[in-house]
Amino acid sequence: MYTLSAVCIIFTYSCNTYKSKTKPYELIKVGNGGGFAGIEFATIIYSDGKISSKEISYNKLKKEIVSQLKSNISVLGLDQLDYNVPGNVYHFLEFNTNGKLRRMAWDPQSKDVPAQLVLFYNNINQILNNSKK
């Protein structure tokens, strides 16, 4: 009887205290670069909603927003898109799909940039602007 009680207590304790600790990973990197100096400015959104940038401080994104961004990548077909036509000045987007890093870069003045890429880039920049501290 005591053995059964001890096993139940240990089992209950171990179930309540175990938490999965998956390390946050880079979900999306977005930015721009080029020009005379050739400097690149990037902002990284992590899987846990934290945002990293050397230039600006941001508040953490809510889980729902992070989830929506992940969903938008596949809904807009960005995970199937290959587009790398940077100009002297360029915008870029990086993300991982199925363990493969995808990077797209484009001239912001070009009329040939796929509409879904521009839409996602503008949307993510709006989200970042709203998340500034």
Secondary structure as GFF3:
##gff-version 3
##sequence-region A 1 133
A	DSSP	alpha_helix	2	17	.	.	.	ID=ss1
A	DSSP	beta_strand	26	34	.	.	.	ID=ss2
A	DSSP	beta_strand	39	46	.	.	.	ID=ss3
A	DSSP	beta_strand	51	53	.	.	.	ID=ss4
A	DSSP	alpha_helix	63	75	.	.	.	ID=ss5
A	DSSP	three_ten_helix	78	80	.	.	.	ID=ss6
A	DSSP	beta_strand	84	85	.	.	.	ID=ss7
A	DSSP	beta_strand	89	97	.	.	.	ID=ss8
A	DSSP	beta_strand	100	106	.	.	.	ID=ss9
A	DSSP	alpha_helix	115	130	.	.	.	ID=ss10
###
